Amino acid sequence: MLIFPFKNYEEFKELFGFTEHGNGVKSRKNRILLSYLKQPELLKKVRETGDYSLVNIRSMAELRQVMLDHIQQSGKDDAALPYEMQLKNYSFWSDKYRTDGKKGVTLDGDTRAIRYINMESNHDYKMKCGKMFNHLINATEFGRSLPVQVITFLCEELTMEWCSHNALFNGMELHIDEDFERIYDSDYCKGDFHSCMVDKGHDSFYSNHVKGCRAAYLQNEEGMIIARAIIFTAYDDSGKEYKVCERQYSTDCDDVLKRMLVDRLIMEGAISLFKKIGAGCSDANAFVGINGEDMSHLKLYIELDHFYSYSTCSYQDSFKWVSFHKQRAYNHSDYAYDDMIDITDETLDDYHGEIDDDEFDSYDDWHEYGCDETVVAYHNGHVYHVDVDNLDDFQEIDGTYYHIDNCCPCENCGQWILKEDATYNSDAGAYFCDSECESKYIKENFFYAEYDDDYFHHEEDITTIQTWNEETQTYKEISISCLSREHLIREGKAFGAGDTWFTTAA
C-alpha cells in the first residue's frame, strides 16, 4: 500500500509514473522515493508520531533531508547511543564511537576515511566513510526501519559530501573566468571527462551567444583540470536572478570531484543553484539549492545574444528550449519555443539539414531525438539506442555501453566493470574485477597481522605482541590486531604494560 497525500491520479503519474522511451521501454520516476513510501510500517509510524513530514515528500532532495533529520534525532533520543559523532554539520550517535575536536578529519590526509575514537579501547582509528555512515544509520531505530535502497542512497550521498569536504583544500585551485576554450580542450583536462563536447570547438557558443556565463573549473597541482562546469546567469518570470552551476563533468566521471567543485563555488559565493550530482543529473530541472534543498520547481531562462539556427551550438542539459524571437533559452517547454539545442552538431542547420525530424536514419530514445546513427546501450537492465556522438552518460565495457551509474573502475587495476558483476569489499569500500584483483589490492594497501593471519585496513588497527616459541624457548615479536591483543589481555592470556605485552606460555 502506498501512503501519500496525492491530489489526484495525475499528480501520482507526474511523480512516480513511467517514462516511455522511443523504443517502447519504460522506466519509473523516483523509484527510490517510491520504495520508501511503500513501506508497510510507514502508516503506523505516521499515526504514532503525528509527523506527516514522513510522507509529504516529493523529491529525492526532500527525502535526503527528512531522513537525515530523523536519523540524527532518533540517535540523540536513544539512551543506548551515548556518544556523539560530529561530522561536518551533522550530529550522529553511536554506542561505541565518538569524534574529537577535529570532527572526523583524518590526520594523514586520507579524504575517504573518517577518524574516530573507539570508546572500548580509548584509541583513535579511521574507517572508510561509506562503512561508517552505514553503521551510524543502522545504529538508530529510525535508520533500521528504512528500505535498503534508501540507506544505500543516503550512504552514497554522505560519502560524496564527506570526501569533498575533506579534500576541499587538498592542493586544488578554483578558477572562474571566461576561458571556455580551455575547459573543453583535452590537452588541459586530466583523463576522460566522458563529454561529447571535448575538442569539438563549440565553446564559442558561450563566449559569443550567452550573456553572463562563466567557466568554472578545478585544477590539480600539475595545472590539469579535474572538474569543470558552466555558471549561467538565469532568471525566473519575476526577474529574480540565479547563478546556476550547470551539470558538472570530471576526470573519469568522479562524483567526488564534481562535489568538490560545487562546494568550492558555494564557499566563494559564486552560485545559488547547482545541477544535481549523480543519477538524474541530465534532467532539465534537476536543480538543488546551496543548502541541499530541492529546487526542481524553478522555471528559468538565460539571455542569449545574436543566436540563430546557423550559430555555433554547444549541447545543453538544462537550457535547451530556444526562442529566437525573445533571444532566450528555457529549462522547460511551457512557453513558445522555436527549437531545441540538446544536440552535438555544430549548428541547428547542421542538425536539421534539408529533411524533417522523422526522416532521420535513427532515433535516440535516451535523449529522445532523431540522429544519424545510434548504438545499443544499457541502463538498469533496460535497452536504449543512443546517439553515437552523445555517449557522455555511458561507458564502454568489452564493446558494450553501460550507463555510468551501473559501472565503475576496479580499485586495483582501473578497468571499468559492471557493479553487478564486480566483487565488492566493504572494508575497502571499493569494487574489484574479481577476487584476484581484490586480493592483490588488499595485500598492497592493507596491513597484515601475523597473529590473526588477516589483513586490516588501517595501520592504527595493528600493534605488536611477544609470543612464546616452544622450540626456541624464546619470545618473538609479531604483529597482532589491537582487538585481538585487548582480548588476550582481558582473558588473562597476556601480561605486560604500556606497549609491551607477552602471551602467556602454554
N, C-alpha and C positions, 0 to 999 in steps of 0.2 A: 504494500500500500504506500502511496506517495502522499506525504504531508506537506502542503504548500498552499498559501493563500492566493490562488490564482483568481484573476478577474473573470477569465473565460478560457475556452479551449485555445483560442488564438494566441493568448499570452503563453500558454504551455508550449505551443508549437514554436513560438518565437525563441523561447529559452532552451527547450530540450528536444525540439523536433529534429527530423532528419534533413540533412542537406544532400540533395541529389546531384551527382556529377554527370558530366556529359555522356559517360558510358553506361549510365544506369546504376552505378554503385552509389550506395547511400552511407552516410556516416552521421552519428548522433552528436548534437551540440552539447557542450558542457557535461560530458559523461561522468567526470569525477564528482562534480556537484550533485548530479542525479544519484550516484551511488550513496552519497551521504544522506540525501533527503529520503531515500527508500529504506533507511534503517528501521527494522521492526520496533525497536525500543524508543524511537525518536518522539513519537506522540506522547508516550508515558513520561518521558523526560521533560517535555514541554509543559505537560499538565502539572507535574510535581513542582517544577520551579517557577512556572508562570512566565518563563523567559521566551518570548516569541521571536527574539532575535535569532534563535537557533534554527528557525525555519524560514524566516523572512530574508533569505539570501538569494541574490540574483546574479552573482558573478563570481569568478574564481578569486578576484581580489578581495571581495567581501568574505568569501569562505575562509581565506587565509587569515584575515584579521579577526573574525569572530572566533575561529578555532584557537588561535594563539592566545587571545584574551582569556578564553575559558580554561585553557590548559594551564596558564600561569596562575589563575585564580584557584583552580582546583588543587594545584600543588601547594599554594600558600595556605589553603584551608585544611590541609591534611596533616595532622599531628605526626603521622608516621614518616613525613618528609621534612625533617627539621633543618636541612642545610640548603642554603641559597646558592644557586649558580647564576651569577650575574654575567651575562654575555651580551656585549654591545648595549642595547637599550631594553633587553629582555631580562626578566627575573623568573628563572625556572627553579624547581625544588627537587631535592634528591634525598634518599635515605642514607647515602654514604659519600657523596661528592660535594665539594663546595669550591668556590673560586676565591682568590685573594684580591688584593688591590689592582692587579693587572687585568682582572676581568676576563680571564681565559686566554689572553695573548701569550703565545709561546716565547720562551727565552732564546730559542735557536733560530727564529725566523721561519719556522715551518707554518706556512699560511693555511694549510689544510688540516691542521690539528688544533685541539683545544687543551690548554693546560689547566689542571685541576688538582685539588688536594684530596687524597683518599683518606677519609677520617678514621678508617680502621688501622692503617699503618702510619698515619700522620706524615706521609711523604707526598711530594708533588710528582705527578706523571702527566703524560699527554695522551690524547686519544683522537682518532680520526673524527672530524666534526660530524659526519653523517651518522656514525655509530653512536656518538654522544647524544645528538638530538633525538635519535630513535629511542635511546634509553630514557631521556628526560620526558618525552611524550608518553611513553608506556608506563612510566613510574606513577602517573596520575590516573585517578579513576576515570576522569573525563577522557583522557587520551586513549586509554584501553578500550573505550566504548566505540571508538571511531573505526570505520572500514579501513582495510589495509591500503586501499587506493588513496585515501585522504592522508594517512600517515606518511606514505611514500611521497606524496606531493609536498607535504609540509617539510619533510626532511630535505628534499631536493631544493626547495626554496630557501630554507635556512642555511643550508650548506653553501649555496651560491652567494648568499648575502654575507656569511661569515668569512669565506675565503676572500671576497672582495674587500671587506673591512680590514682584514689583516694585511692585505697586500697594497693598500692604497698608497703608501709612501715607500714602496719597495723598489726604488730606482726608476719608477715610471714618470714620464714627463707629459703633462697635458698641453695640447695646442688647440687653440680656437682661432681660426683665420679663414682666409678665402683661397687657400691653396688646394682647390678641388682636384686639380690635375694630379697632385701628389698622392692623395688617398686612393685614387683609382689606378695607380701605377704599380705593377707587381715588383718593380725594382726597389721600391721603398717599403713594401709590405712583407712581413715575415710569414712565410708559409702560404698555405692556401686559404683564402677567405671565402671560398665557395660562393662567389658573387659573379653574376653574369655580366656585370658592367666593367670588370677589371680589364684594362688595356684596350677598351673599345673607343676611347676618345670622345665619349658622350658627356664628359664633365662640363663642357661649355654650356650645357643646359642651365646649370646653377649660376654660373658667372654672368651669363647673358640674358637669362629669361626669368629668373626668380628673384623677387625683391626680398631683401632682409634675411638671406640664408647664409650660414657659415659652415665651414668644415670643422669637425671636432675629432681629434684622434689622440691616442696614447702612443708614445714612443718608448722603447726599452733603452737600456744603457748603451746599446750599439747604434741607436738612432733609427731603428727599424719600427715601423708602425705595427702594433699588435691588436689594435681595435680602432674602429672608426665609425662615424655616423654623420648625418647632416642635421643641423639645427635649423628648423624653419621658424619664421615669424608668422604665426597663424592667428586668425580672428574668428569669433563666433558672430551670430547675427546681430548682437548688440554692439559689436565693435570692440569687445574686450580682447586684449592681446594675450597670446600664449607663446612662450618659447618652447618649441616642441622638438625633442630629440627623436628623430625618425629611427626606424629599425637599425639595429647595430650589427656590424659584421666584425669578425675577429679571426685570429690565427686558428685554423682547424676547428672553427665554429665553437670555440671555448666560451661557454656562458659566463664563467667567472671573469674572464677578460672583459666581456660586454658589461657585466655588472660593475666592474672597476671603473670603466669609462663613465657610466651613468652616475655612479657615486661621486666621482671627481667633479662632474658637471654640476651636480646638486650642491656640493660643497662650495663651488665657485659662484653659486647663484646664477648659473648660465641658462638653466632650463626650469620650466614649471610643469612640464609633462614629459613622459618618455614612452616609447613603444614597448609593450610587454616583451620580456625576455623569455625565450623558450617556446614551448608549444603554443600555437595560436598567434605568433608574432606577425604573421603575414595578413591577419585580418585588418581591414582598413581602419576600424575604430578601436583597436586594442590598445588604448591609451591608459596609462597609470599616472597618478599624481605623485609628487616627490615624497609623500608620506605613505605611499603604498595604496592609496585609495583608488577604487575603480572609477575611471573617467570615460568609459566607453560610450556614454550617452552624448558626449560632446559632438556637435556638428560644426566642423571648422572648414576654413578655406585659407589658401595662401594667395598672395597677389603675384600675378605674372607680368612680364614686361615684353611686349612685341613678340608674343609667342603664337605661332600659327602652325598649320599642318606640315609645313615644309621646314620648320625649325628643328634643330637637333634635340632629341628626347633622351631622357635617362629614366630607366624603369622605376616606377613609383609603387610603393606598397600601400600608401595611405591616400595621398592627394592625387588621385588618378582620374577623376571625372572633371573634364575641362570645358569651360565656357570661353570660346574665343571672343565673343561679344563683350563679356564682362572682364576678360583677362584675369580669370580666377581658376584655381583647381581645388576641388572639394574632396572631403573624405567620405562623402555619401552621394547618393544619386537622387535626392529629394527634389533638387532644382533642375531646370532645363540645362542640359549639357550637350556639347557638340561631339565630343569624342572621349576616348579613354587612353591614358598613357601608361597602362600596365604592359608595356611592350619592350622588346630588346632591340627593335630596329632603330636605325639612326633617326628617322623621321616618321610621322604618321603616314605621309605619302608613300614611303617605302613599305610600310606595313600594309596599307590598303591596295596599293598598286592600281591596276585598272579593273580589278574584279571585286565582286561583293564578298562579304564575310563568309557566306555559305558556300563559296566556290574555292575555299582553301582546300589543300590536299588533305590536311589532318585537323584534328580538334584536340586542344589541350584541356582535358577535363579536370585537371588540378587547378589551373589558373582560370579556366573557363574562357578560352578564346581560340579563334582559328589560327593555324600556323602551317608552315610548310612541311615540317617533319616532327614526329614525336617518337619517344622511346618508352617502353613499359617500365613503370616504377611502382614500388610498393610502400604503403603506409598503414601500419597496424593490421597487416594481412590483406588489405584491400588493394586491388589493381587500379592503377591510373596510367593514362597516356599523357606524357609531359613533353612540352616543347624542348627540343634538344639544345636550344640556345638559352634556356631558362631553368637550369637544373640546380640552382643555388640552394634549394631546400633538400637536396638529395645527395647521397654519397654512393659511389660505385664500389661494389664488392664482388669480386670474381665475375665481372662482366654484367652484373645486375645492379640496378639502382634501388636504394632503400632510403626512406626518409631519415634525416639526421637524428630525429628523436628515437628511432628504433635501433640505432647502431652507435658504436663508439670505438676509439682506438684502444688496442691492447696496451695495458700499462707497461708491459715488459718490452715488446718489440715495436709497438706503434702501429701495427697493421690494423686496419679497420675491420670490425667484426659485428655481426648481429648480436644484440644483447641477449636474445632468447637462446642463441647457440653458444654463448660465452660462459666461461667459468667465473663466478663472482666470489671474491674473498671479502667477507665483511670486515675483517681486521684491517686489511689494506684499503678497504673502501674502493675497490677497483675491479674492472673486468679484465679477463685474460683469454687468449686464444684457446688454451687448453691447460690441462694440469701440468704439462711440461713447462710451459711459459710461466705459469703461476709459481711452480717450484723454483724455477731459476730466479724469478723476481724476489721471492721470499728469502732465498739464500743470500742474495746480493744486497738486500735492503733491510732485512730484519736481523735480530740479534739472537745468537744461539746459546741456549742454556744447557750445558753438558749434563747436569744432574737430571733435568726434566726430559732431556732428549727432544727438545722442542724449540721452535723459533718464536721470538716475541718482537712486537712492532717497535717498541721504544727502548732505548738504551737504559732509561731510568727503571725499566721493569726487571733489569738484570743486576745481580750482585755476585758475591763470591762466598764460598764456604770451604773449610778444610775437611776433607773426607779421609777416613781411615782406610789404608790399604793393607789388607791382611797379609799379603805376600811379602811386601817390603817392610811391614811393621812401622810404617811412617805415615804422616799426614800429607796429603797433596791438595793444593788449592784448585778448585774447579769453579766454573760458572754455574749459577743457580738462579731461578726466578725469585724475586723478592717475596712473592706469595708463598712459594714452597719453603723458603728459609723461615719466614714467620710461622708457618705451620709447624715446622720441626721444633722451633723454639717453644711454641705453646704446648706441644705434645711432650716436651722434656727430652727430645731426641737430639738436641744440640745444646752446647754450653759455650759461654764466652761473654763478650761485652763489646759495645761500640760497633765497629765494622768487622771485628774479627770473631768468627764463630767456628766451632768444630762439631762435627757429627759425633755422637757417642759411639764408641767401638762396639761392634756386635758381640 
